[in-house]
Amino acid sequence: MLIFLDSANLEHIQSAARLGVVSGATTNPSLVAKGGGKGTYKEIVLSILDLLSGEVSVEVLSEERNSMIEEARDYSSWSPRIVVKIPPTWEGISAISILSQEGVKTNLTLCFSLNQALLGANAGVTYVSPFVGRLDDVGEDGMRLVADIVETFSRYNIQTRVIAASLRHPLHCVQAFKAGAHIATMPYEVLLKMVDHPLTTIGISRFMKDAQRII
């Protein structure tokens, strides 16, 4: 399973890239606003692409089909590694069905049901992104949805890949691995927590103290 960073913070992305395990990134207008980067949306996205070797998802701002299509065409012209995030609305599914025929890579964002995932897959979407944390927030089992999508796609040999999104903590990452998600996209803070473990910290401290005795 690949690891993506759910961020538009260039400092965080650069730091994550140095770790050597982060392949790509997912972004949206809110993340770009929080990231504090200077420049246009396009400039920030291109900077992210320079830092990573994999794909970067960017989100459409329009809600009407034809406008979504025009935005997606523009975004995809920036780089062959751009994936366009489109929500599973009536207009969005319709836009995906056209864009997929044109070879534009798309990501069904804000996916909250197997029905939405199946509609996206039939429209030719490249990725579906079930939002685990947001489902958990309203009392549903977000990771169960990830597992259901993976199982159903596998049963019917559907080529659409599954991105476990809205991950809130390291346990979500482990569960996403076990559920069979192809990609887990997470905030920088969650990636840091994946690396950290108190027993590792204690072990290193003990080794260093012992080393000082023999040097």
C-alpha positions as a Markdown table, in Angstrom:
| # | Residue | x | y | z |
|---|---|---|---|---|
| 1 | Met | 0.0 | 0.0 | 0.0 |
| 2 | Leu | 1.3 | 3.4 | -0.9 |
| 3 | Ile | 1.4 | 6.3 | 1.5 |
| 4 | Phe | 0.3 | 9.8 | 0.4 |
| 5 | Leu | 0.4 | 13.0 | 2.4 |
| 6 | Asp | -2.9 | 14.9 | 2.8 |
| 7 | Ser | -1.4 | 18.4 | 2.8 |
| 8 | Ala | -0.4 | 21.4 | 0.8 |
| 9 | Asn | 2.2 | 22.6 | 3.4 |
| 10 | Leu | 5.5 | 22.6 | 1.4 |
| 11 | Glu | 7.7 | 22.3 | 4.5 |
| 12 | His | 5.8 | 19.3 | 5.7 |
| 13 | Ile | 5.8 | 17.7 | 2.2 |
| 14 | Gln | 9.6 | 18.3 | 1.9 |
| 15 | Ser | 10.2 | 16.7 | 5.3 |
| 16 | Ala | 8.0 | 13.7 | 4.4 |
| 17 | Ala | 9.7 | 13.3 | 1.1 |
| 18 | Arg | 13.1 | 13.0 | 2.9 |
| 19 | Leu | 11.7 | 10.0 | 4.7 |
| 20 | Gly | 11.6 | 8.2 | 1.4 |
| 21 | Val | 8.2 | 6.4 | 1.9 |
| 22 | Val | 5.7 | 9.1 | 0.8 |
| 23 | Ser | 4.8 | 8.6 | -2.9 |
| 24 | Gly | 2.2 | 11.4 | -3.6 |
| 25 | Ala | -0.2 | 13.9 | -2.1 |
| 26 | Thr | -3.8 | 14.8 | -1.9 |
| 27 | Thr | -4.9 | 18.4 | -1.6 |
| 28 | Asn | -8.0 | 20.6 | -1.6 |
| 29 | Pro | -8.6 | 24.4 | -1.4 |
| 30 | Ser | -8.8 | 24.2 | 2.5 |
| 31 | Leu | -5.4 | 22.5 | 2.7 |
| 32 | Val | -3.9 | 25.0 | 0.4 |
| 33 | Ala | -5.3 | 27.9 | 2.5 |
| 34 | Lys | -3.9 | 26.3 | 5.7 |
| 35 | Gly | -0.6 | 25.5 | 4.1 |
| 36 | Gly | 0.5 | 29.1 | 4.1 |
| 37 | Gly | 2.4 | 28.8 | 0.8 |
| 38 | Lys | 3.0 | 31.8 | -1.4 |
| 39 | Gly | 1.9 | 31.8 | -5.0 |
| 40 | Thr | -1.1 | 30.7 | -7.1 |
| 41 | Tyr | -2.9 | 27.4 | -6.7 |
| 42 | Lys | -1.0 | 26.2 | -9.8 |
| 43 | Glu | 2.4 | 27.3 | -8.5 |
| 44 | Ile | 1.8 | 25.5 | -5.1 |
| 45 | Val | 0.7 | 22.3 | -6.8 |
| 46 | Leu | 3.7 | 22.3 | -9.2 |
| 47 | Ser | 6.0 | 22.8 | -6.2 |
| 48 | Ile | 4.4 | 19.8 | -4.5 |
| 49 | Leu | 5.0 | 17.8 | -7.7 |
| 50 | Asp | 8.7 | 18.8 | -7.7 |
| 51 | Leu | 9.0 | 17.4 | -4.2 |
| 52 | Leu | 7.3 | 14.0 | -4.8 |
| 53 | Ser | 7.7 | 11.3 | -7.4 |
| 54 | Gly | 4.1 | 10.2 | -7.5 |
| 55 | Glu | 0.7 | 11.7 | -8.2 |
| 56 | Val | -0.9 | 14.8 | -6.7 |
| 57 | Ser | -4.7 | 15.1 | -6.4 |
| 58 | Val | -6.2 | 18.6 | -6.8 |
| 59 | Glu | -9.9 | 19.4 | -6.3 |
| 60 | Val | -12.3 | 21.2 | -8.6 |
| 61 | Leu | -14.0 | 24.3 | -7.3 |
| 62 | Ser | -17.1 | 24.2 | -9.5 |
| 63 | Glu | -20.3 | 22.3 | -8.9 |
| 64 | Glu | -21.7 | 22.3 | -12.5 |
| 65 | Arg | -20.7 | 19.5 | -14.9 |
| 66 | Asn | -19.3 | 21.6 | -17.8 |
| 67 | Ser | -17.4 | 23.8 | -15.4 |
| 68 | Met | -15.9 | 20.8 | -13.6 |
| 69 | Ile | -14.8 | 19.3 | -16.9 |
| 70 | Glu | -13.1 | 22.5 | -18.0 |
| 71 | Glu | -11.3 | 22.8 | -14.6 |
| 72 | Ala | -10.3 | 19.2 | -14.8 |
| 73 | Arg | -8.9 | 19.6 | -18.3 |
| 74 | Asp | -6.9 | 22.6 | -17.2 |
| 75 | Tyr | -5.5 | 20.9 | -14.1 |
| 76 | Ser | -4.5 | 17.8 | -16.0 |
| 77 | Ser | -2.6 | 19.9 | -18.5 |
| 78 | Trp | -0.2 | 21.0 | -15.7 |
| 79 | Ser | 1.3 | 17.6 | -15.4 |
| 80 | Pro | 0.6 | 13.9 | -16.3 |
| 81 | Arg | 0.9 | 13.2 | -12.6 |
| 82 | Ile | -2.2 | 15.4 | -11.7 |
| 83 | Val | -5.3 | 13.6 | -10.5 |
| 84 | Val | -8.5 | 15.6 | -10.3 |
| 85 | Lys | -10.8 | 15.3 | -7.3 |
| 86 | Ile | -14.5 | 15.4 | -8.1 |
| 87 | Pro | -17.3 | 14.8 | -5.6 |
| 88 | Pro | -20.0 | 12.1 | -6.2 |
| 89 | Thr | -22.8 | 14.4 | -7.0 |
| 90 | Trp | -25.1 | 14.0 | -10.1 |
| 91 | Glu | -23.0 | 16.6 | -11.9 |
| 92 | Gly | -19.7 | 15.1 | -10.6 |
| 93 | Ile | -20.4 | 11.6 | -11.8 |
| 94 | Ser | -21.5 | 12.9 | -15.1 |
| 95 | Ala | -18.3 | 14.9 | -15.4 |
| 96 | Ile | -16.2 | 11.9 | -14.5 |
| 97 | Ser | -17.8 | 9.7 | -17.2 |
| 98 | Ile | -16.7 | 12.3 | -19.8 |
| 99 | Leu | -13.3 | 12.9 | -18.4 |
| 100 | Ser | -12.5 | 9.2 | -18.1 |
| 101 | Gln | -13.1 | 8.8 | -21.9 |
| 102 | Glu | -10.6 | 11.6 | -22.5 |
| 103 | Gly | -7.9 | 10.0 | -20.3 |
| 104 | Val | -8.1 | 12.5 | -17.5 |
| 105 | Lys | -7.3 | 10.8 | -14.2 |
| 106 | Thr | -9.9 | 11.4 | -11.5 |
| 107 | Asn | -10.4 | 10.8 | -7.8 |
| 108 | Leu | -14.0 | 10.4 | -6.4 |
| 109 | Thr | -13.6 | 12.5 | -3.3 |
| 110 | Leu | -16.0 | 12.8 | -0.3 |
| 111 | Cys | -17.1 | 9.2 | -0.8 |
| 112 | Phe | -19.3 | 8.0 | 2.0 |
| 113 | Ser | -21.1 | 4.9 | 0.6 |
| 114 | Leu | -20.6 | 1.8 | -1.5 |
| 115 | Asn | -23.3 | 3.1 | -3.9 |
| 116 | Gln | -21.2 | 6.2 | -4.6 |
| 117 | Ala | -18.0 | 4.2 | -5.1 |
| 118 | Leu | -19.8 | 1.8 | -7.5 |
| 119 | Leu | -21.2 | 4.7 | -9.5 |
| 120 | Gly | -17.8 | 6.3 | -9.7 |
| 121 | Ala | -16.2 | 3.0 | -10.8 |
| 122 | Asn | -18.8 | 2.6 | -13.5 |
| 123 | Ala | -18.1 | 6.1 | -14.7 |
| 124 | Gly | -14.5 | 5.2 | -15.1 |
| 125 | Val | -13.0 | 7.0 | -12.1 |
| 126 | Thr | -9.3 | 6.3 | -11.4 |
| 127 | Tyr | -9.5 | 6.4 | -7.6 |
| 128 | Val | -12.3 | 6.5 | -5.0 |
| 129 | Ser | -11.6 | 8.1 | -1.6 |
| 130 | Pro | -13.8 | 6.9 | 1.3 |
| 131 | Phe | -13.5 | 9.4 | 4.1 |
| 132 | Val | -13.0 | 7.3 | 7.2 |
| 133 | Gly | -12.7 | 9.8 | 9.9 |
| 134 | Arg | -15.7 | 11.8 | 8.9 |
| 135 | Leu | -17.9 | 8.7 | 8.9 |
| 136 | Asp | -16.6 | 7.8 | 12.3 |
| 137 | Asp | -17.5 | 11.3 | 13.5 |
| 138 | Val | -21.2 | 10.6 | 12.7 |
| 139 | Gly | -21.3 | 7.2 | 14.3 |
| 140 | Glu | -20.6 | 5.0 | 11.2 |
| 141 | Asp | -17.8 | 2.6 | 10.6 |
| 142 | Gly | -15.5 | 4.4 | 8.1 |
| 143 | Met | -13.0 | 1.5 | 7.8 |
| 144 | Arg | -15.8 | -1.0 | 7.2 |
| 145 | Leu | -16.7 | 1.1 | 4.1 |
| 146 | Val | -13.1 | 0.9 | 2.9 |
| 147 | Ala | -13.1 | -2.9 | 3.3 |
| 148 | Asp | -16.5 | -3.2 | 1.5 |
| 149 | Ile | -15.3 | -1.2 | -1.4 |
| 150 | Val | -12.0 | -3.2 | -1.7 |
| 151 | Glu | -13.9 | -6.5 | -1.5 |
| 152 | Thr | -16.5 | -5.5 | -4.1 |
| 153 | Phe | -14.0 | -4.1 | -6.5 |
| 154 | Ser | -11.9 | -7.3 | -6.2 |
| 155 | Arg | -14.9 | -9.6 | -6.7 |
| 156 | Tyr | -15.8 | -7.9 | -10.0 |
| 157 | Asn | -12.2 | -7.2 | -11.1 |
| 158 | Ile | -12.8 | -3.4 | -11.0 |
| 159 | Gln | -9.6 | -1.6 | -11.7 |
| 160 | Thr | -10.5 | 1.6 | -9.7 |
| 161 | Arg | -8.1 | 2.0 | -6.8 |
| 162 | Val | -9.1 | 2.8 | -3.3 |
| 163 | Ile | -7.6 | 5.6 | -1.3 |
| 164 | Ala | -8.3 | 5.5 | 2.5 |
| 165 | Ala | -8.8 | 9.2 | 3.3 |
| 166 | Ser | -9.6 | 11.3 | 6.4 |
| 167 | Leu | -7.3 | 9.2 | 8.5 |
| 168 | Arg | -7.0 | 10.6 | 12.1 |
| 169 | His | -4.5 | 8.4 | 13.8 |
| 170 | Pro | -2.0 | 5.6 | 13.3 |
| 171 | Leu | -4.5 | 2.9 | 14.0 |
| 172 | His | -6.5 | 4.1 | 11.0 |
| 173 | Cys | -3.4 | 3.5 | 8.9 |
| 174 | Val | -3.0 | -0.1 | 10.2 |
| 175 | Gln | -6.7 | -0.8 | 9.6 |
| 176 | Ala | -6.4 | 0.6 | 6.1 |
| 177 | Phe | -3.5 | -1.8 | 5.4 |
| 178 | Lys | -5.6 | -4.7 | 6.7 |
| 179 | Ala | -8.6 | -3.6 | 4.7 |
| 180 | Gly | -6.7 | -3.8 | 1.5 |
| 181 | Ala | -6.7 | -0.1 | 0.5 |
| 182 | His | -4.2 | 0.6 | -2.2 |
| 183 | Ile | -3.3 | 4.0 | -0.8 |
| 184 | Ala | -3.5 | 5.7 | 2.6 |
| 185 | Thr | -3.5 | 9.5 | 2.6 |
| 186 | Met | -2.8 | 11.2 | 5.9 |
| 187 | Pro | -1.9 | 14.5 | 7.6 |
| 188 | Tyr | 1.7 | 15.1 | 8.4 |
| 189 | Glu | 1.0 | 14.7 | 12.1 |
| 190 | Val | -0.3 | 11.2 | 11.6 |
| 191 | Leu | 2.8 | 10.2 | 9.6 |
| 192 | Leu | 5.0 | 11.5 | 12.5 |
| 193 | Lys | 3.0 | 9.3 | 14.9 |
| 194 | Met | 3.5 | 6.3 | 12.7 |
| 195 | Val | 7.2 | 6.6 | 13.1 |
| 196 | Asp | 7.2 | 7.3 | 16.9 |
| 197 | His | 6.9 | 4.6 | 19.6 |
| 198 | Pro | 7.8 | 5.2 | 23.3 |
| 199 | Leu | 9.6 | 1.8 | 23.5 |
| 200 | Thr | 11.8 | 2.8 | 20.6 |
| 201 | Thr | 12.7 | 6.1 | 22.3 |
| 202 | Ile | 13.4 | 4.3 | 25.6 |
| 203 | Gly | 15.6 | 1.7 | 23.8 |
| 204 | Ile | 17.7 | 4.3 | 22.0 |
| 205 | Ser | 18.2 | 6.2 | 25.3 |
| 206 | Arg | 19.4 | 3.1 | 27.0 |
| 207 | Phe | 21.7 | 2.2 | 24.2 |
| 208 | Met | 23.2 | 5.6 | 24.2 |
| 209 | Lys | 23.8 | 5.5 | 28.0 |
| 210 | Asp | 25.5 | 2.1 | 27.6 |
| 211 | Ala | 27.6 | 3.3 | 24.7 |
| 212 | Gln | 28.9 | 6.2 | 26.9 |
| 213 | Arg | 30.2 | 3.7 | 29.4 |
| 214 | Ile | 32.3 | 1.8 | 26.9 |
| 215 | Ile | 33.6 | 4.8 | 24.9 |
